[in-house]
Amino acid sequence: MAAGAPPTAKHYLDDPTNAVLSGLYGVTLTNPSLLFDKTHKIIYRHPSSIASPENVAVVCGGGSGHEPGFSAFVGQGALTACVAGTIFASPSAQQVRACLSHRLPAETQGIIVVVTNYTGDVLNFGMGIEKARAMGKTVEMVLVADDVGVGRAKGGKVGRRGLSGTALVVKICGALAEAGASVEDCAKVGRLVVDNLVSLGASLNRVHIPGRSLQEAKEEEERLGPGLVEIGMGIHNEPGCEKVKADLPGLVRIMLAQLLDQNDQDRAYVKIERGDDTVLLVNNFGGTSNLELSAVVTEIVNQLGNSYGIKPRRVISGTFFGSLNGPGFIISVLKLTETGLGSSKSMLELLDAPAEATGWSASIKPETWEKDYGEIKAVVEEHEEDRRATSLQVDPDILRSALKSGLDRLIASEAEVTRYDTIVGDGDCGVGLKRGAEGILKMLESSQVKQDPLASLSKIASIVEATMDGTSGALYAIFLNSLAANVRKLDSSDATELTPKMWAQALVDSLKALGKYTPAQPGDRTLMDALVPFVDTLGSTGNTREAAEAAKRGAEATKGMKASLGRSVYVGGEGHTEVPDPGAYGLSQFLSGLAEAL
């Protein structure tokens, strides 16, 4: 791995040849029915795994770097073999000839070769196909050209590029071949799929190829510019058709218009109208997180329904035809069209047909898609306001003022807490505390603080449960719910003002309850380093300001303290010597603000 390189230039394997060969061999380790021809870089099915060797053989291929396309599509119900080139480069005609001549069942009635529309692929696969035909084999090429980023005017004689829609073509042709269809029918349906397919990609950056210079990587990082996304970027680092500054809804709006707008004569390749049956494929370039890809899918489906009246029959997402670690995605829309081959051979049924190929990750059964689940009535969880009131009393104005003072101070310290947590943790502590504080402030502003402290405690505990996640959120929620229970224990038949001493007793009991769920103690570098001194001092003095000062000292003492619990345990370096524990510091800020108002 290259040191000091931009993030996209860091690789586990800097030798591209080793990366390709090791990656291809790895495909056979995840599917034992496959074999690897290292000399010709061919992944192919073991003869004993093919139940009907006379069936049509389906072959695809192209440059490496597009995994799982298409080496991981080899398997029952999909490809019979795949020929791989070096990274982003077509395999040679010799490789293709070797595959067609020696790596397919001798009994096969014919061969379908699915090729993406790139010059090198077309030429080299074309030469291999012609050689196979000269040897007496029946071979048909299905050329995939689904990209709308290249319009008619710019595409000229070359035409559209092949993108992730190739995965749909491969799956449908593979399923049809598995069902025993003829070469002619497989080719006809494959071309029909291409004729009804549109795709468009977008990326936040180009990718870096293992083995290339770091200077090139830096230039790639800088080429697009901050805040811009490139629409129409190809899978080999080809520039797109335009650069835009847009949020996700805006980006998807532009992309869907290029895919579906019939008024765009340069790009209206397929007439897809309101109510048409379609399949949506959202393909990951390889570097988009699963979280973001799922959000992208949500935005696309919403806009398809709201703006175009299209509800896809199937929504498929994942990495099918990648571009190394590219931070982008491709939208592919297939208009489902009659194949003319009768029952069980529609486009949708062929997509739904089982496939034993690790690259085809669409795992939802057709009956699951087709079932009418009906609407269910949403259950809204309300705050528990029906708890039995107590006779305990606090001054509502003082309570509101004290809480607001503490919460305001906590929110103001968010940047500092986040900075500390970035050094010794995962950087989310400040945001989580701020989110909880803002939720409680909103409650204080929108509802009346009652004399009964239990009412406020119950609301605060519910807000913390709903707004603060992670370990600290759980700890605070347990502690506050226990505090509410222990305050209730102080109730009597007569109206009683809740004194600092009484608060302290409830806090002590709540600390004991918290101890059932965490072993954290002062000295472990956690929020307990601030909480325990506060509770102990309040119990011994009854003075809130002295207790807050004790919490502050406890938080400061964590600077230089090695963590025994929490995520900081796993973080290397000497950051713990430079900053206090973020959770303890944040709590001390709240308690200091609280004490100042009392």
C-alpha positions as CSV (number, residue, x, y, z in Angstrom):
1,M,0.0,0.0,0.0
2,A,1.4,3.4,-1.0
3,A,2.0,5.7,1.9
4,G,0.9,9.4,1.7
5,A,-1.5,8.7,-1.2
6,P,-5.0,10.1,-1.8
7,P,-7.7,7.8,-0.4
8,T,-8.7,6.5,-3.8
9,A,-5.0,5.6,-4.6
10,K,-4.6,3.2,-1.6
11,H,-4.7,-0.5,-2.6
12,Y,-3.9,-3.7,-0.9
13,L,-2.3,-4.9,-4.1
14,D,-0.1,-2.4,-6.1
15,D,0.8,-5.0,-8.7
16,P,-2.1,-4.9,-11.2
17,T,-1.2,-8.3,-12.7
18,N,-1.2,-10.0,-9.3
19,A,-4.5,-8.2,-8.5
20,V,-6.3,-9.6,-11.6
21,L,-5.0,-13.2,-11.3
22,S,-5.6,-13.4,-7.5
23,G,-9.1,-11.8,-7.9
24,L,-10.1,-14.3,-10.6
25,Y,-8.9,-17.3,-8.6
26,G,-10.8,-16.0,-5.7
27,V,-14.1,-16.4,-7.7
28,T,-13.5,-20.2,-7.8
29,L,-13.0,-20.2,-4.0
30,T,-16.5,-18.8,-3.5
31,N,-18.1,-21.1,-6.1
32,P,-16.5,-24.6,-6.1
33,S,-18.3,-25.5,-9.4
34,L,-16.0,-23.1,-11.3
35,L,-12.5,-23.5,-12.8
36,F,-9.8,-20.9,-13.6
37,D,-7.6,-21.0,-16.8
38,K,-4.8,-18.8,-15.6
39,T,-3.0,-18.6,-18.9
40,H,-6.0,-17.2,-20.7
41,K,-7.7,-15.6,-17.7
42,I,-10.9,-17.6,-18.2
43,I,-13.4,-18.5,-15.5
44,Y,-15.6,-21.4,-16.7
45,R,-18.0,-24.0,-15.3
46,H,-16.7,-27.4,-14.4
47,P,-18.1,-29.9,-17.0
48,S,-19.6,-32.1,-14.2
49,S,-21.7,-29.1,-13.0
50,I,-23.5,-28.8,-16.3
51,A,-26.6,-31.0,-16.4
52,S,-27.5,-30.3,-20.0
53,P,-24.2,-29.8,-22.0
54,E,-26.2,-29.5,-25.2
55,N,-27.8,-26.3,-24.1
56,V,-26.6,-22.9,-25.5
57,A,-23.4,-21.7,-23.8
58,V,-23.4,-18.0,-22.8
59,V,-20.1,-16.2,-22.6
60,C,-19.3,-12.6,-21.6
61,G,-16.1,-10.8,-20.7
62,G,-14.1,-7.6,-20.9
63,G,-11.5,-5.8,-18.9
64,S,-10.9,-6.5,-15.2
65,G,-11.8,-3.9,-12.6
66,H,-15.6,-4.3,-13.2
67,E,-16.1,-7.0,-10.6
68,P,-18.3,-8.9,-10.0
69,G,-19.0,-8.3,-13.7
70,F,-18.6,-10.7,-15.2
71,S,-16.4,-13.4,-13.8
72,A,-18.7,-13.8,-10.8
73,F,-21.7,-14.3,-13.1
74,V,-20.4,-17.6,-14.2
75,G,-22.6,-20.4,-12.8
76,Q,-25.8,-22.3,-13.4
77,G,-28.5,-20.1,-14.8
78,A,-26.1,-17.3,-15.9
79,L,-22.8,-17.5,-17.8
80,T,-21.0,-20.6,-18.9
81,A,-17.7,-18.8,-19.1
82,C,-16.1,-15.4,-18.8
83,V,-12.9,-14.0,-20.4
84,A,-11.0,-11.3,-18.5
85,G,-8.5,-8.8,-19.7
86,T,-6.2,-6.7,-17.7
87,I,-7.6,-3.8,-15.7
88,F,-9.9,-1.7,-18.0
89,A,-8.5,-3.4,-21.1
90,S,-10.2,-5.9,-23.4
91,P,-9.0,-9.5,-23.5
92,S,-7.2,-10.5,-26.6
93,A,-8.7,-12.4,-29.5
94,Q,-6.5,-15.4,-28.6
95,Q,-8.1,-15.5,-25.2
96,V,-11.6,-15.3,-26.6
97,R,-10.7,-18.1,-29.2
98,A,-9.4,-20.3,-26.4
99,C,-12.6,-19.8,-24.4
100,L,-14.9,-20.5,-27.4
101,S,-12.9,-23.5,-28.6
102,H,-11.8,-25.3,-25.4
103,R,-13.6,-24.1,-22.3
104,L,-17.2,-24.8,-23.3
105,P,-19.1,-28.1,-23.5
106,A,-18.3,-29.8,-26.9
107,E,-22.0,-30.9,-27.1
108,T,-23.3,-27.3,-27.0
109,Q,-25.7,-26.5,-29.8
110,G,-24.3,-22.9,-30.0
111,I,-22.8,-20.0,-28.2
112,I,-24.1,-16.5,-27.3
113,V,-21.4,-14.0,-26.6
114,V,-22.5,-10.9,-24.7
115,V,-20.2,-8.0,-25.5
116,T,-20.2,-4.4,-24.2
117,N,-19.9,-1.7,-26.8
118,Y,-16.3,-0.6,-26.5
119,T,-14.0,-0.7,-29.5
120,G,-11.4,-3.1,-28.0
121,D,-14.1,-5.5,-26.8
122,V,-16.0,-5.5,-30.1
123,L,-12.8,-6.1,-32.1
124,N,-11.2,-8.8,-30.0
125,F,-14.4,-10.7,-29.3
126,G,-15.3,-10.2,-33.0
127,M,-12.1,-11.8,-34.1
128,G,-12.6,-14.7,-31.6
129,I,-16.1,-15.2,-32.8
130,E,-15.1,-15.3,-36.5
131,K,-12.4,-17.8,-35.8
132,A,-14.9,-20.0,-33.9
133,R,-17.4,-19.7,-36.8
134,A,-14.6,-20.7,-39.2
135,M,-14.2,-23.9,-37.1
136,G,-17.8,-24.7,-37.7
137,K,-19.3,-23.4,-34.4
138,T,-22.6,-21.6,-34.2
139,V,-22.0,-18.2,-32.5
140,E,-24.1,-15.1,-32.1
141,M,-23.0,-11.8,-30.6
142,V,-25.3,-9.7,-28.5
143,L,-23.9,-6.2,-28.3
144,V,-24.9,-4.2,-25.2
145,A,-25.2,-0.4,-25.7
146,D,-27.4,1.0,-23.0
147,D,-25.7,4.3,-22.0
148,V,-27.6,7.5,-22.6
149,G,-24.8,9.7,-21.3
150,V,-23.5,9.6,-24.9
151,G,-26.2,11.1,-27.1
152,R,-26.8,10.4,-30.8
153,A,-24.9,13.4,-32.0
154,K,-21.8,12.6,-30.0
155,G,-22.0,8.9,-30.3
156,G,-21.8,9.0,-34.1
157,K,-20.9,5.7,-35.7
158,V,-19.5,4.3,-32.4
159,G,-22.9,4.4,-30.6
160,R,-23.7,4.1,-27.0
161,R,-21.4,2.5,-24.4
162,G,-22.3,-0.7,-22.5
163,L,-23.0,-0.1,-18.8
164,S,-24.6,-2.0,-16.0
165,G,-27.6,-3.0,-18.0
166,T,-25.3,-5.7,-19.3
167,A,-26.0,-7.6,-16.0
168,L,-29.7,-7.8,-17.0
169,V,-28.8,-9.0,-20.5
170,V,-26.5,-11.7,-19.1
171,K,-29.0,-12.9,-16.6
172,I,-31.9,-13.1,-19.1
173,C,-29.8,-14.9,-21.7
174,G,-28.3,-17.2,-19.1
175,A,-31.7,-18.2,-17.8
176,L,-33.1,-18.7,-21.3
177,A,-30.1,-20.9,-22.2
178,E,-30.6,-22.9,-19.0
179,A,-34.2,-23.5,-20.1
180,G,-33.1,-25.1,-23.3
181,A,-33.9,-22.3,-25.8
182,S,-32.2,-22.2,-29.2
183,V,-29.3,-20.0,-30.1
184,E,-31.6,-17.9,-32.3
185,D,-34.1,-17.3,-29.5
186,C,-31.4,-16.5,-27.0
187,A,-29.8,-13.9,-29.4
188,K,-33.2,-12.5,-30.3
189,V,-34.3,-12.0,-26.6
190,G,-30.8,-10.6,-25.7
191,R,-31.1,-8.0,-28.4
192,L,-34.7,-7.2,-27.4
193,V,-33.5,-6.5,-23.9
194,V,-30.8,-4.2,-25.2
195,D,-33.3,-2.3,-27.3
196,N,-35.5,-1.6,-24.2
197,L,-32.7,-0.7,-21.9
198,V,-31.3,2.7,-20.8
199,S,-28.5,3.4,-18.3
200,L,-26.7,6.5,-16.9
201,G,-23.9,6.8,-14.4
202,A,-22.7,9.5,-12.1
203,S,-19.6,9.7,-9.9
204,L,-18.0,12.0,-7.4
205,N,-14.5,11.1,-8.7
206,R,-12.5,9.1,-11.0
207,V,-10.8,5.9,-9.8
208,H,-7.1,5.0,-9.4
209,I,-5.8,1.9,-11.1
210,P,-3.3,-0.1,-9.0
211,G,0.2,0.4,-10.1
212,R,-0.4,3.9,-11.5
213,S,1.6,6.8,-10.2
214,L,0.6,8.8,-7.2
215,Q,0.8,12.0,-9.2
216,E,-1.9,10.7,-11.5
217,A,-4.0,9.9,-8.4
218,K,-3.6,13.4,-7.2
219,E,-4.6,14.8,-10.6
220,E,-7.7,12.5,-10.6
221,E,-8.6,13.8,-7.1
222,E,-8.4,17.4,-8.3
223,R,-9.9,17.0,-11.8
224,L,-13.5,17.2,-10.9
225,G,-13.3,19.9,-8.3
226,P,-15.0,20.3,-4.9
227,G,-18.7,19.9,-4.6
228,L,-19.2,18.6,-8.1
229,V,-20.6,15.4,-9.5
230,E,-19.9,14.1,-13.0
231,I,-23.0,12.8,-14.9
232,G,-22.4,10.3,-17.6
233,M,-19.0,9.1,-16.4
234,G,-18.0,5.8,-17.9
235,I,-16.8,2.6,-16.2
236,H,-13.2,3.1,-17.5
237,N,-12.7,6.6,-16.1
238,E,-14.1,8.2,-19.2
239,P,-15.2,11.8,-18.7
240,G,-19.0,12.3,-18.4
241,C,-21.3,14.6,-20.3
242,E,-21.6,17.3,-17.7
243,K,-20.4,18.3,-14.2
244,V,-23.0,19.7,-11.8
245,K,-23.3,20.9,-8.3
246,A,-26.5,19.2,-6.9
247,D,-27.8,17.5,-3.9
248,L,-29.1,13.9,-4.3
249,P,-32.7,14.8,-5.3
250,G,-31.4,17.3,-7.8
251,L,-28.9,14.8,-9.2
252,V,-31.5,12.0,-9.6
253,R,-33.9,14.5,-11.2
254,I,-31.3,15.3,-13.9
255,M,-30.4,11.7,-14.5
256,L,-34.0,10.5,-14.8
257,A,-34.7,13.3,-17.3
258,Q,-31.8,12.1,-19.5
259,L,-33.1,8.5,-19.2
260,L,-36.8,9.1,-19.7
261,D,-37.5,12.5,-21.2
262,Q,-39.1,11.8,-24.7
263,N,-38.5,15.5,-25.7
264,D,-34.8,15.0,-25.6
265,Q,-34.3,13.8,-29.1
266,D,-30.6,13.3,-28.6
267,R,-31.2,10.8,-25.8
268,A,-34.7,9.4,-26.1
269,Y,-33.5,5.9,-27.0
270,V,-36.4,4.0,-25.4
271,K,-40.0,5.1,-25.0
272,I,-40.9,4.4,-21.4
273,E,-44.2,5.9,-20.4
274,R,-46.4,6.2,-17.3
275,G,-47.6,2.8,-16.1
276,D,-45.1,0.8,-18.1
277,D,-43.8,-2.4,-16.5
278,T,-40.1,-1.9,-15.8
279,V,-37.2,-3.2,-13.8
280,L,-34.9,-0.8,-12.0
281,L,-31.3,-1.7,-11.4
282,V,-29.2,0.6,-9.3
283,N,-25.5,-0.4,-9.7
284,N,-22.7,0.6,-7.4
285,F,-19.5,1.7,-9.1
286,G,-17.7,0.0,-6.1
287,G,-16.9,2.8,-3.7
288,T,-20.4,4.0,-2.7
289,S,-21.3,2.8,0.8
290,N,-24.3,0.5,1.1
291,L,-26.0,3.1,3.3
292,E,-25.7,5.8,0.6
293,L,-26.7,3.4,-2.2
294,S,-29.8,2.5,-0.3
295,A,-30.7,6.2,0.1
296,V,-30.0,6.6,-3.7
297,V,-32.5,3.8,-4.4
298,T,-35.1,5.5,-2.2
299,E,-34.7,8.8,-4.1
300,I,-34.9,7.1,-7.5
301,V,-38.0,5.0,-6.7
302,N,-39.8,8.1,-5.2
303,Q,-39.1,10.3,-8.2
304,L,-40.0,7.5,-10.7
305,G,-43.4,7.2,-9.0
306,N,-44.1,10.9,-8.3
307,S,-42.7,12.4,-11.5
308,Y,-43.1,9.7,-14.1
309,G,-45.9,7.4,-12.8
310,I,-43.6,4.4,-13.0
311,K,-43.5,1.8,-10.3
312,P,-40.9,-0.8,-11.1
313,R,-41.9,-4.5,-10.9
314,R,-38.5,-5.3,-9.5
315,V,-35.9,-3.0,-7.8
316,I,-32.4,-4.5,-7.7
317,S,-29.5,-2.8,-6.1
318,G,-25.9,-3.7,-5.4
319,T,-22.6,-4.0,-7.2
320,F,-23.0,-5.8,-10.5
321,F,-20.8,-4.0,-13.0
322,G,-18.2,-2.0,-11.0
323,S,-15.4,0.4,-11.7
324,L,-12.8,-0.6,-9.1
325,N,-13.5,1.7,-6.1
326,G,-15.4,4.4,-7.9
327,P,-17.6,6.6,-5.7
328,G,-20.6,6.5,-8.1
329,F,-23.7,4.6,-9.2
330,I,-25.5,3.8,-12.4
331,I,-29.3,3.8,-12.9
332,S,-30.5,1.2,-15.4
333,V,-34.2,1.0,-16.4
334,L,-35.5,-2.0,-18.5
335,K,-38.8,-1.7,-20.1
336,L,-40.4,-5.2,-19.9
337,T,-41.4,-6.3,-23.4
338,E,-43.0,-9.6,-24.6
339,T,-40.4,-12.1,-25.8
340,G,-42.9,-14.1,-27.8
341,L,-41.6,-17.3,-26.4
342,G,-44.6,-18.2,-24.2
343,S,-45.0,-19.2,-20.6
344,S,-42.1,-19.0,-18.2
345,K,-39.9,-17.1,-20.8
346,S,-41.0,-13.5,-20.2
347,M,-38.2,-11.1,-19.4
348,L,-39.4,-10.9,-15.8
349,E,-39.6,-14.6,-15.4
350,L,-36.1,-15.0,-16.8
351,L,-34.8,-12.4,-14.4
352,D,-36.5,-14.2,-11.5
353,A,-35.2,-17.6,-12.5
354,P,-32.7,-19.1,-10.1
355,A,-29.0,-18.6,-10.7
356,E,-26.0,-20.1,-8.9
357,A,-23.6,-17.2,-9.4
358,T,-22.2,-15.1,-6.7
359,G,-22.3,-11.9,-8.8
360,W,-26.1,-12.0,-9.2
361,S,-27.2,-10.9,-5.7
362,A,-31.0,-10.4,-6.4
363,S,-32.2,-12.8,-3.7
364,I,-35.9,-11.9,-3.3
365,K,-38.3,-14.6,-4.7
366,P,-40.9,-13.6,-7.3
367,E,-43.8,-14.6,-5.1
368,T,-42.5,-12.1,-2.5
369,W,-42.5,-9.4,-5.1
370,E,-46.0,-10.3,-6.4
371,K,-47.8,-10.7,-3.1
372,D,-50.3,-8.0,-2.1
373,Y,-49.3,-7.1,1.5
374,G,-52.0,-4.5,2.0
375,E,-51.8,-1.4,4.2
376,I,-51.2,-1.7,8.0
377,K,-52.2,0.9,10.5
378,A,-49.1,2.6,11.8
379,V,-48.7,2.5,15.6
380,V,-47.5,5.8,17.0
381,E,-45.7,5.5,20.2
382,E,-46.7,8.4,22.5
383,H,-44.7,9.7,25.4
384,E,-45.9,8.1,28.6
385,E,-47.7,10.9,30.2
386,D,-50.1,8.8,32.2
387,R,-47.7,7.8,34.9
388,R,-49.1,8.3,38.4
389,A,-48.4,11.7,39.7
390,T,-46.4,12.2,42.9
391,S,-46.7,14.7,45.7
392,L,-43.1,15.8,45.2
393,Q,-42.7,19.4,44.1
394,V,-40.0,21.6,42.4
395,D,-40.2,25.2,41.2
396,P,-41.0,24.8,37.5
397,D,-39.4,28.1,36.5
398,I,-36.1,27.2,38.3
399,L,-36.1,23.7,36.8
400,R,-36.7,25.0,33.3
401,S,-34.0,27.7,33.7
402,A,-31.4,25.3,35.1
403,L,-32.0,22.7,32.4
404,K,-31.9,25.3,29.7
405,S,-28.6,26.8,31.0
406,G,-27.0,23.3,31.1
407,L,-28.3,22.3,27.7
408,D,-27.3,25.6,26.0
409,R,-23.8,25.1,27.4
410,L,-23.7,21.5,26.2
411,I,-24.7,22.5,22.7
412,A,-22.1,25.2,22.6
413,S,-19.4,22.7,23.5
414,E,-20.4,20.3,20.7
415,A,-17.5,21.3,18.4
416,E,-15.0,20.7,21.2
417,V,-16.5,17.4,22.2
418,T,-16.4,16.3,18.6
419,R,-12.8,17.3,18.2
420,Y,-11.8,15.3,21.3
421,D,-13.8,12.3,20.1
422,T,-12.2,12.5,16.6
423,I,-8.8,12.1,18.3
424,V,-9.7,9.2,20.7
425,G,-12.9,7.7,19.3
426,D,-15.2,7.7,16.2
427,G,-16.2,11.4,16.3
428,D,-19.9,11.0,17.0
429,C,-20.1,11.8,20.7
430,G,-20.6,15.6,20.3
431,V,-23.3,15.2,17.7
432,G,-25.1,12.7,19.8
433,L,-25.1,14.9,22.9
434,K,-26.1,17.9,20.9
435,R,-29.0,16.0,19.3
436,G,-30.3,14.9,22.7
437,A,-29.9,18.4,24.2
438,E,-31.8,20.0,21.3
439,G,-34.6,17.5,21.7
440,I,-35.0,18.3,25.4
441,L,-34.8,22.1,24.7
442,K,-37.6,21.7,22.2
443,M,-39.7,19.9,24.8
444,L,-39.0,22.7,27.3
445,E,-40.1,25.3,24.8
446,S,-43.3,23.5,23.6
447,S,-44.7,22.2,26.8
448,Q,-45.3,23.3,30.4
449,V,-42.9,22.2,33.1
450,K,-45.0,20.9,35.9
451,Q,-44.3,21.0,39.7
452,D,-44.1,17.3,39.8
453,P,-40.5,16.5,38.8
454,L,-41.4,13.0,37.7
455,A,-43.4,14.4,34.7
456,S,-40.3,16.2,33.4
457,L,-38.0,13.3,34.1
458,S,-40.2,10.9,32.2
459,K,-40.4,13.2,29.2
460,I,-36.6,13.8,29.2
461,A,-35.9,10.0,29.4
462,S,-38.2,9.4,26.5
463,I,-36.5,12.1,24.4
464,V,-33.0,10.7,25.2
465,E,-34.2,7.2,24.2
466,A,-35.5,8.6,20.8
467,T,-32.7,11.0,19.9
468,M,-29.4,9.6,21.4
469,D,-28.0,6.4,20.0
470,G,-24.8,4.5,20.7
471,T,-23.4,3.6,24.1
472,S,-23.7,7.0,25.7
473,G,-27.4,7.2,24.7
474,A,-28.1,3.9,26.3
475,L,-26.3,4.8,29.5
476,Y,-28.1,8.1,29.8
477,A,-31.5,6.4,29.1
478,I,-30.9,3.7,31.7
479,F,-29.7,6.3,34.2
480,L,-32.6,8.7,33.7
481,N,-35.3,6.0,33.7
482,S,-33.8,4.7,37.0
483,L,-33.7,8.3,38.3
484,A,-37.4,8.6,37.6
485,A,-38.1,5.4,39.5
486,N,-36.0,6.4,42.4
487,V,-37.6,9.9,42.6
488,R,-41.0,8.1,42.8
489,K,-39.7,6.1,45.8
490,L,-39.3,9.5,47.7
491,D,-43.0,10.2,47.3
492,S,-45.2,10.7,50.4
493,S,-48.8,11.5,51.0
494,D,-48.1,15.2,51.7
495,A,-46.7,17.7,49.3
496,T,-42.9,17.7,49.7
497,E,-40.3,19.9,48.1
498,L,-37.6,17.9,46.5
499,T,-34.3,19.1,48.1
500,P,-30.7,18.7,46.8
501,K,-30.2,15.9,49.5
502,M,-33.2,14.1,48.2
503,W,-32.0,14.5,44.6
504,A,-28.6,13.2,45.7
505,Q,-30.2,10.0,47.3
506,A,-32.1,9.3,44.1
507,L,-28.9,9.9,42.0
508,V,-26.9,7.5,44.2
509,D,-29.5,4.8,43.8
510,S,-29.6,5.4,40.1
511,L,-25.8,5.0,39.9
512,K,-26.2,1.6,41.6
513,A,-28.8,0.6,39.0
514,L,-26.5,1.7,36.2
515,G,-23.8,-0.5,37.6
516,K,-25.9,-3.5,36.7
517,Y,-25.4,-2.8,33.0
518,T,-21.8,-1.4,32.8
519,P,-18.6,-2.1,34.8
520,A,-17.5,1.5,34.2
521,Q,-16.1,3.3,37.3
522,P,-14.0,6.5,37.8
523,G,-10.6,5.9,36.4
524,D,-11.9,4.0,33.3
525,R,-12.0,7.2,31.2
526,T,-15.7,7.4,30.6
527,L,-18.6,9.7,31.5
528,M,-18.5,8.1,34.9
529,D,-15.4,10.1,35.7
530,A,-17.7,13.2,35.8
531,L,-21.0,11.6,36.9
532,V,-19.7,9.8,40.0
533,P,-17.9,12.9,41.5
534,F,-21.0,15.0,40.9
535,V,-23.3,12.5,42.7
536,D,-20.9,11.9,45.6
537,T,-20.3,15.6,46.2
538,L,-23.9,16.5,45.9
539,G,-24.7,13.8,48.5
540,S,-22.1,14.9,51.0
541,T,-22.5,18.7,50.6
542,G,-26.0,19.3,49.1
543,N,-24.3,22.0,47.1
544,T,-24.9,21.8,43.3
545,R,-22.1,24.2,42.4
546,E,-19.5,22.2,44.4
547,A,-20.8,19.0,42.8
548,A,-20.4,20.5,39.3
549,E,-16.9,21.6,40.1
550,A,-16.1,18.0,41.2
551,A,-17.5,16.8,37.9
552,K,-15.3,19.3,36.0
553,R,-12.2,18.1,37.9
554,G,-13.1,14.5,37.2
555,A,-13.4,15.2,33.5
556,E,-10.1,17.1,33.4
557,A,-8.4,14.2,35.2
558,T,-9.2,11.9,32.3
559,K,-6.5,13.7,30.2
560,G,-3.6,11.3,30.1
561,M,-5.8,8.5,31.5
562,K,-5.7,5.3,29.4
563,A,-9.2,4.0,28.6
564,S,-10.3,0.7,30.0
565,L,-13.8,0.7,28.4
566,G,-15.4,2.1,25.3
567,R,-14.2,2.6,21.7
568,S,-11.1,4.5,22.9
569,V,-9.6,1.1,24.0
570,Y,-9.2,0.2,20.3
571,V,-7.8,3.5,19.1
572,G,-4.0,3.6,18.9
573,G,-1.7,6.5,19.4
574,E,-1.2,9.0,22.2
575,G,-4.4,11.0,21.8
576,H,-5.6,10.2,25.3
577,T,-2.6,12.2,26.6
578,E,-3.8,15.3,24.8
579,V,-7.5,15.5,25.5
580,P,-10.0,14.6,28.2
581,D,-12.6,11.9,27.7
582,P,-15.3,13.4,25.3
583,G,-18.2,12.0,27.2
584,A,-17.0,13.1,30.6
585,Y,-16.2,16.5,29.3
586,G,-19.6,17.0,27.7
587,L,-21.4,15.9,30.8
588,S,-19.3,18.3,32.9
589,Q,-20.2,21.1,30.6
590,F,-23.9,20.4,31.1
591,L,-23.6,20.1,34.9
592,S,-21.6,23.4,35.1
593,G,-24.3,25.2,33.1
594,L,-27.0,23.6,35.3
595,A,-25.3,24.7,38.5
596,E,-24.8,28.3,37.3
597,A,-28.6,28.7,37.1
598,L,-29.3,27.4,40.6
